[in-house]
Amino acid sequence: MIDQVRPRDIGVWLDTVRHLGEPVVLDVREPSELRRARVQSIGFDLVEIPMGVVAERLHELDHTRPVACLCHHGVRSMQVAAYLS
């Protein structure tokens, strides 16, 4: 099952999954979007991989760690989360 976590609730998610390993936030936005708005990595590791290249860069993710996917509206992040699961 894939849980949807609102940005305002990320702290609760981090606390909930930390016992499973150091959490990762996977930002799947495009480089042009990242230039407009970036996420600060506080209390988690941040990995930036655009959705279109997740499959070829999958080796950059540790499958043993909890992952939250992030995009602008939530559609791409849910697609990537489904792919990862």
Secondary structure, DSSP 4 states (H G I P E B T S, - for coil): ------GGGHHHHHHHHGGGSS-EEEE---HHHHHH-----SSSEEEE--GGGTTTTGGGS-TTS-EEEE-SSSHHHHHHHHHH-
